[in-house]
Amino acid sequence: MRVVLFTGKGGVGKTTLAAATAALLAGSGRSALVVSTDPAHSLGDALGTELGAEPTEVADRLWGAHIEARHLLDGAWGELQGHLRTMLAGAGVDELVADELTVLPGVEDLLALVEVQRFADSGAYDVVVVDCGPTAETLRLLTLPEALSGYVERLFPAHRRAVRGLVANLAGAKNDNGGWDRTVAALGAFAEQLAGLRALLADRTRTSIRLVLTPERVVAAETRRTLTALALHELRVDALLANRVMPGPPPSLRGPAARWLRERAAEQRAVLAELDQIGADVPVTTVRYTAAEPTGVEALRELARSIYHDTDPAGSPDDAPVRPLMEMRRTAGHGVSRDTEFELDVALPGAEDAPLDLARIGDDMVVGIGFSRRVVALPSVLRRCEATGARLEGAGSDARLVITFVPDPGTWMTS
């Protein structure tokens, strides 16, 4: 079972390429579902058929669907929201304030991911292809399960959920006819669901992301930043698809149109050469600019054949060793000596091209790359240290952030 997500800057053709990939998979004998999480649904237009919230059979072994997260709010989220109000009321929070506190930003994105997971776990499809929204929305979508897991754990830690009776007593909810137990059970189920979503997205043998772009400098710059942001969250990108690549005109062609075509083709080749420097681990595949817009299953399959040739459109599971996001090493001192120094090495491909922010919050380090943030738990020994400096080393796929730590006199161990 494979899950392949397509995203990219708005207007680069990600919907067409997602639909083409699913159509070719179905034509090769595998059952494929292509779903759209983009609020501006155009997947049905590409396939040439009306789609709804539940999968519609478009062709033999090919299904399509539009995920309408707004319609899921009253059902899946409404029940949990009610349980959260119970918890807040038990803690003495005013009812109106509790209503405001239980409005969770990004819950529609979360519900869209829950639907993707439901389809993937149903066993009805060999491959689920996801037509995601534009890049920034997709980054929020993919990083939401981990971020919310952190908030839920801080708000209501697992060890507190495990002792329901004690928590109910502390909240003064002894005689609520099991309401508090139901609240704790719902929160526990929510936490498990978040963990399952994160596991699905981070499973490199099952899930991969494809970034679609057009060979333009502005679009390529955003793509490089997106690669870095996804690497920060340890999410796998298996390909860059450079769409709408112009062919160069024949040498015999003359005139203004020929000059424009040559200049455009030369500019695209220069951008593609820069993208190739990102690293061999993320191959760049070019997609020709077709004279007619490919719509309908057969036209999409023809386009997909020109992209994938003899390779598997679903990609292959990534069984290569994965470099950890963080690696710690001692660079000075020994044991618990006060002249000890550590370096924390964070792998951030392409970080030299994106604004970088660092902040220490308790036992965590917040790493910001462009428009993406991740809260990273520090190794236990570094929690008793203070950061004294940071630098970027390497470039492209080898870029990494190196943070220096020395013992904090107030918390460091003594011999």
VEXGU-224691 format. One line per 3 residues: number of its first residue (from 1); for each residue x, y, z of C-alpha. Coordinates in nm, 3 decimals, m for minus. Each point is the difference from the previous one (the first is absolute). Layout:
NUM> X,Y,Z ~ ...
This chain:
1> 0.000,0.000,0.000 ~ 0.146,0.335,m0.107 ~ m0.101,0.362,0.064
4> 0.140,0.263,m0.239 ~ m0.066,0.370,0.067 ~ 0.033,0.269,m0.268
7> 0.049,0.366,0.089 ~ 0.155,0.314,m0.140 ~ m0.053,0.369,m0.051
10> m0.349,0.086,m0.122 ~ m0.046,m0.033,m0.374 ~ 0.297,m0.227,m0.077
13> m0.216,m0.296,m0.105 ~ 0.012,m0.227,0.305 ~ m0.365,m0.108,m0.042
16> 0.062,m0.111,m0.358 ~ 0.313,m0.197,0.095 ~ m0.170,m0.163,0.300
19> m0.294,m0.106,m0.216 ~ 0.233,m0.122,m0.277 ~ 0.199,m0.211,0.246
22> m0.315,m0.164,0.139 ~ m0.136,m0.063,m0.349 ~ 0.321,m0.174,m0.110
25> 0.005,m0.212,0.317 ~ m0.355,m0.115,m0.065 ~ 0.088,m0.075,m0.362
28> 0.287,m0.221,0.115 ~ m0.236,m0.220,0.202 ~ 0.020,0.153,0.348
31> m0.299,0.148,0.176 ~ 0.062,0.373,0.051 ~ m0.192,0.270,0.184
34> 0.082,0.365,m0.069 ~ m0.139,0.247,0.256 ~ 0.015,0.376,0.027
37> 0.055,0.185,0.329 ~ 0.030,0.333,m0.184 ~ m0.298,0.225,0.091
40> m0.002,0.123,m0.362 ~ m0.088,m0.344,m0.135 ~ 0.089,m0.044,m0.370
43> 0.073,m0.373,0.005 ~ m0.342,m0.082,m0.146 ~ 0.069,0.240,m0.288
46> 0.329,m0.176,m0.077 ~ m0.165,m0.344,0.004 ~ m0.303,0.124,m0.191
49> m0.255,m0.120,0.256 ~ m0.196,0.117,0.303 ~ 0.156,m0.098,0.335
52> m0.137,m0.003,0.352 ~ 0.117,m0.069,0.354 ~ m0.013,m0.378,m0.046
55> 0.206,m0.172,m0.273 ~ m0.160,m0.004,m0.346 ~ 0.111,m0.256,m0.259
58> 0.142,0.197,m0.293 ~ 0.138,m0.289,m0.206 ~ 0.098,m0.363,0.054
61> 0.201,m0.015,0.325 ~ 0.001,0.383,0.026 ~ m0.196,0.194,0.263
64> m0.010,0.369,0.088 ~ m0.129,0.210,0.289 ~ m0.007,0.355,0.136
67> 0.055,0.022,0.376 ~ m0.235,0.261,0.146 ~ 0.145,0.051,0.348
70> m0.265,0.258,0.092 ~ m0.267,m0.270,m0.016 ~ 0.195,m0.211,0.250
73> 0.009,0.266,0.272 ~ m0.339,m0.070,0.154 ~ 0.061,m0.375,0.013
76> 0.353,m0.109,0.090 ~ 0.113,0.325,0.160 ~ m0.335,0.097,0.156
79> 0.005,m0.295,0.241 ~ 0.354,0.067,0.120 ~ m0.076,0.372,0.031
82> m0.284,m0.087,0.235 ~ 0.235,m0.212,0.212 ~ 0.251,0.284,0.016
85> m0.273,0.236,0.124 ~ m0.073,m0.254,0.276 ~ 0.367,0.002,0.103
88> 0.018,0.380,0.006 ~ m0.328,0.032,0.189 ~ 0.133,m0.244,0.261
91> 0.300,0.229,0.039 ~ m0.230,0.298,0.067 ~ 0.025,0.169,m0.341
94> m0.298,0.215,m0.102 ~ m0.223,m0.163,m0.264 ~ 0.048,0.276,m0.260
97> 0.376,m0.002,0.052 ~ 0.000,m0.381,m0.032 ~ m0.177,0.030,m0.338
100> 0.274,0.230,m0.125 ~ 0.281,m0.216,0.136 ~ m0.131,m0.311,m0.178
103> 0.010,0.162,m0.344 ~ 0.317,m0.165,m0.129 ~ 0.182,0.185,m0.283
106> 0.086,m0.234,m0.284 ~ m0.251,m0.268,0.096 ~ m0.136,m0.010,m0.357
109> 0.348,m0.089,m0.127 ~ 0.027,m0.268,0.266 ~ m0.333,m0.154,m0.100
112> 0.113,m0.006,m0.364 ~ 0.304,m0.204,0.105 ~ m0.222,m0.231,0.204
115> m0.203,m0.069,m0.315 ~ 0.318,m0.075,m0.198 ~ 0.105,m0.245,0.270
118> m0.346,m0.160,m0.002 ~ 0.024,m0.061,m0.373 ~ 0.357,m0.129,0.029
121> m0.085,m0.240,0.283 ~ m0.319,m0.128,m0.165 ~ 0.191,m0.258,m0.204
124> m0.210,0.083,m0.306 ~ 0.283,0.168,m0.194 ~ 0.358,m0.086,m0.087
127> 0.098,0.367,m0.025 ~ m0.158,0.320,0.132 ~ 0.111,0.311,m0.191
130> m0.069,0.330,0.178 ~ m0.039,0.330,m0.184 ~ 0.093,0.240,0.279
133> m0.047,0.377,0.017 ~ 0.274,0.254,m0.075 ~ 0.335,m0.038,0.175
136> m0.058,0.207,0.315 ~ m0.336,m0.166,0.066 ~ 0.150,m0.344,m0.056
139> 0.284,0.065,0.245 ~ m0.256,0.095,0.262 ~ m0.202,m0.310,m0.086
142> 0.296,m0.238,0.028 ~ 0.148,0.148,0.318 ~ m0.329,0.039,0.188
145> m0.016,m0.351,0.156 ~ 0.340,0.037,0.166 ~ m0.069,0.357,0.116
148> m0.339,m0.090,0.147 ~ 0.145,m0.308,0.168 ~ 0.241,0.228,0.184
151> m0.281,0.232,0.111 ~ m0.223,m0.287,0.116 ~ 0.286,m0.154,0.197
154> 0.075,0.331,0.171 ~ m0.367,0.069,0.072 ~ m0.083,m0.350,0.119
157> 0.303,m0.232,0.027 ~ m0.033,m0.372,m0.060 ~ 0.089,m0.087,0.360
160> m0.292,0.214,0.118 ~ m0.239,m0.159,m0.247 ~ 0.100,m0.339,0.142
163> m0.129,0.086,0.350 ~ m0.347,0.117,m0.090 ~ m0.151,m0.028,0.346
166> 0.270,0.216,0.158 ~ m0.039,0.267,m0.266 ~ m0.378,m0.002,0.039
169> 0.035,0.043,0.376 ~ 0.239,0.291,m0.043 ~ m0.247,0.165,m0.239
172> m0.292,m0.050,0.238 ~ m0.178,m0.231,m0.244 ~ m0.066,m0.297,0.228
175> m0.371,m0.024,m0.074 ~ m0.027,0.076,m0.370 ~ m0.131,m0.347,m0.095
178> 0.312,m0.091,m0.193 ~ 0.021,0.325,m0.199 ~ 0.359,0.063,0.099
181> 0.102,m0.355,m0.088 ~ m0.154,0.047,m0.344 ~ 0.189,0.328,m0.040
184> 0.331,m0.161,0.092 ~ m0.070,m0.294,m0.231 ~ m0.080,0.240,m0.288
187> 0.320,0.196,0.059 ~ 0.198,m0.322,0.011 ~ m0.155,m0.113,m0.329
190> 0.077,0.342,m0.152 ~ 0.363,m0.026,0.110 ~ 0.026,m0.350,m0.150
193> m0.154,0.124,m0.326 ~ 0.257,0.280,m0.019 ~ 0.279,m0.250,0.060
196> m0.138,m0.225,m0.275 ~ m0.014,0.289,m0.247 ~ 0.356,0.100,0.080
199> 0.114,m0.361,m0.040 ~ m0.170,m0.025,m0.342 ~ 0.164,0.320,m0.126
202> 0.344,m0.087,0.136 ~ m0.001,m0.361,m0.129 ~ 0.252,0.024,m0.284
205> m0.085,m0.350,m0.123 ~ m0.364,0.094,m0.044 ~ m0.032,0.376,m0.056
208> 0.181,0.246,m0.224 ~ m0.047,0.356,m0.122 ~ 0.049,0.139,m0.350
211> 0.062,0.369,m0.053 ~ m0.133,0.141,m0.325 ~ 0.151,0.319,m0.140
214> 0.044,0.192,m0.320 ~ 0.360,0.087,m0.101 ~ m0.019,0.362,0.118
217> 0.235,0.157,0.252 ~ m0.272,0.117,0.240 ~ m0.167,m0.342,m0.001
220> 0.333,m0.185,0.032 ~ 0.097,0.216,0.300 ~ m0.324,m0.094,0.178
223> 0.060,m0.366,m0.087 ~ 0.346,0.007,0.160 ~ m0.145,0.154,0.317
226> m0.272,m0.265,0.005 ~ 0.258,m0.279,m0.029 ~ 0.181,0.140,0.302
229> m0.321,0.034,0.200 ~ m0.103,m0.359,m0.077 ~ 0.348,m0.125,0.092
232> m0.033,0.182,0.333 ~ m0.314,m0.204,0.068 ~ 0.164,m0.323,m0.128
235> m0.249,m0.043,m0.284 ~ 0.116,m0.174,m0.317 ~ 0.003,0.171,m0.342
238> 0.065,m0.258,m0.272 ~ m0.011,0.227,m0.308 ~ m0.017,0.350,m0.139
241> m0.225,0.023,m0.306 ~ 0.094,0.296,m0.220 ~ m0.316,0.062,m0.198
244> m0.059,0.189,m0.326 ~ 0.354,m0.022,m0.132 ~ 0.025,0.175,m0.336
247> 0.172,m0.168,m0.295 ~ 0.267,0.204,m0.178 ~ m0.095,0.110,m0.355
250> 0.185,m0.152,m0.297 ~ 0.307,0.202,m0.114 ~ m0.171,0.079,m0.331
253> m0.283,0.192,0.173 ~ 0.049,0.378,m0.012 ~ m0.187,0.308,0.120
256> m0.129,0.142,0.331 ~ m0.186,m0.318,0.096 ~ 0.314,m0.211,m0.049
259> 0.206,0.241,0.212 ~ m0.258,m0.013,0.278 ~ m0.007,m0.382,m0.007
262> 0.381,m0.023,0.013 ~ 0.025,0.248,0.289 ~ m0.279,m0.176,0.192
265> 0.153,m0.344,m0.055 ~ 0.345,0.128,0.104 ~ m0.142,0.156,0.319
268> m0.178,m0.325,0.088 ~ 0.318,m0.203,m0.057 ~ 0.190,0.231,0.236
271> m0.264,m0.042,0.273 ~ m0.001,m0.379,m0.046 ~ 0.381,m0.008,0.031
274> m0.027,0.181,0.334 ~ m0.265,m0.245,0.119 ~ 0.229,m0.293,m0.088
277> 0.249,0.134,0.254 ~ m0.243,m0.067,0.285 ~ 0.121,m0.358,0.012
280> m0.026,m0.333,m0.177 ~ m0.227,m0.134,0.278 ~ m0.285,0.217,m0.137
283> m0.007,m0.056,m0.378 ~ m0.144,0.264,m0.233 ~ m0.238,m0.131,m0.269
286> m0.100,0.230,m0.286 ~ m0.355,0.008,m0.137 ~ m0.049,0.131,m0.352
289> m0.229,0.292,m0.071 ~ m0.293,m0.148,m0.192 ~ m0.176,0.196,m0.272
292> m0.344,m0.099,0.135 ~ m0.100,m0.017,0.365 ~ m0.020,m0.370,0.099
295> m0.347,m0.073,0.138 ~ m0.173,m0.335,0.020 ~ 0.148,m0.336,0.096
298> 0.160,m0.092,m0.335 ~ 0.171,0.339,m0.049 ~ 0.128,m0.015,0.359
301> 0.140,m0.350,m0.053 ~ 0.182,0.113,m0.313 ~ 0.157,0.287,0.195
304> 0.099,m0.234,0.286 ~ 0.169,m0.244,m0.239 ~ 0.222,0.283,m0.126
307> 0.097,0.077,0.362 ~ 0.061,m0.341,0.154 ~ 0.101,m0.209,m0.304
310> 0.095,m0.343,0.141 ~ 0.015,0.105,0.368 ~ m0.269,m0.067,0.259
313> m0.239,0.301,0.023 ~ m0.055,m0.077,0.369 ~ 0.373,0.011,0.069
316> 0.192,m0.256,0.198 ~ 0.011,m0.033,0.379 ~ 0.299,0.176,0.152
319> 0.199,m0.265,0.184 ~ 0.327,0.199,0.001 ~ 0.143,0.094,0.340
322> m0.140,0.334,0.111 ~ 0.233,0.252,0.157 ~ m0.146,0.111,0.335
325> m0.130,0.355,0.015 ~ 0.238,0.068,0.290 ~ 0.337,m0.139,0.098
328> 0.186,0.100,0.317 ~ 0.375,m0.014,0.051 ~ 0.238,0.108,0.277
331> 0.269,0.239,m0.125 ~ 0.179,0.079,0.327 ~ 0.038,m0.129,0.355
334> m0.091,m0.337,0.145 ~ m0.239,m0.146,0.255 ~ m0.171,0.278,0.194
337> 0.287,0.248,m0.023 ~ m0.105,0.364,m0.028 ~ 0.217,0.057,m0.307
340> m0.229,m0.235,m0.195 ~ m0.137,0.116,m0.336 ~ m0.257,m0.166,m0.221
343> m0.115,0.057,m0.357 ~ m0.349,m0.083,m0.120 ~ 0.000,m0.070,m0.375
346> m0.341,0.053,m0.168 ~ m0.037,m0.115,m0.363 ~ m0.169,0.278,m0.200
349> 0.044,m0.042,m0.376 ~ m0.015,0.335,m0.178 ~ 0.002,0.200,0.323
352> 0.242,0.254,m0.147 ~ m0.284,0.130,m0.222 ~ m0.262,0.056,0.272
355> m0.030,0.232,0.303 ~ 0.099,m0.188,0.315 ~ m0.128,0.062,0.355
358> 0.098,m0.174,0.323 ~ m0.153,0.024,0.345 ~ 0.044,m0.198,0.323
361> m0.319,m0.073,0.193 ~ 0.066,m0.210,0.308 ~ 0.113,m0.346,m0.108
364> m0.082,0.066,m0.366 ~ 0.168,0.178,m0.288 ~ m0.229,0.175,m0.248
367> 0.149,m0.006,m0.349 ~ m0.157,0.229,m0.260 ~ 0.070,m0.022,m0.373
370> m0.182,0.260,m0.207 ~ m0.371,m0.053,0.070 ~ 0.042,m0.334,0.183
373> 0.071,m0.066,0.368 ~ 0.073,m0.315,0.195 ~ 0.035,m0.052,0.374
376> 0.284,m0.248,0.049 ~ 0.053,m0.172,0.337 ~ 0.363,0.031,0.108
379> 0.201,m0.305,0.110 ~ m0.004,m0.031,0.380 ~ 0.361,0.115,0.053
382> m0.057,0.318,m0.203 ~ m0.293,0.096,0.220 ~ 0.259,0.081,0.265
385> 0.199,0.213,m0.245 ~ m0.039,0.339,m0.160 ~ 0.040,0.078,m0.370
388> 0.290,0.236,m0.070 ~ 0.007,0.014,m0.379 ~ m0.127,m0.138,m0.330
391> 0.135,m0.022,m0.352 ~ m0.096,m0.142,m0.338 ~ 0.235,m0.244,m0.170
394> m0.013,m0.159,m0.343 ~ m0.241,0.080,m0.281 ~ m0.281,m0.159,m0.199
397> m0.094,m0.346,0.120 ~ 0.301,m0.001,0.237 ~ m0.094,0.322,0.184
400> m0.027,m0.032,0.377 ~ m0.046,0.221,0.302 ~ 0.258,m0.039,0.278
403> m0.093,0.132,0.348 ~ 0.263,0.023,0.275 ~ m0.089,m0.077,0.364
406> 0.196,0.042,0.325 ~ m0.102,m0.101,0.355 ~ m0.247,0.223,0.183
409> 0.162,0.062,0.342 ~ m0.342,m0.002,0.168 ~ m0.105,m0.347,m0.120
412> 0.317,m0.180,m0.111 ~ 0.105,m0.321,0.176 ~ 0.299,0.008,0.231
415> 0.254,m0.276,0.049
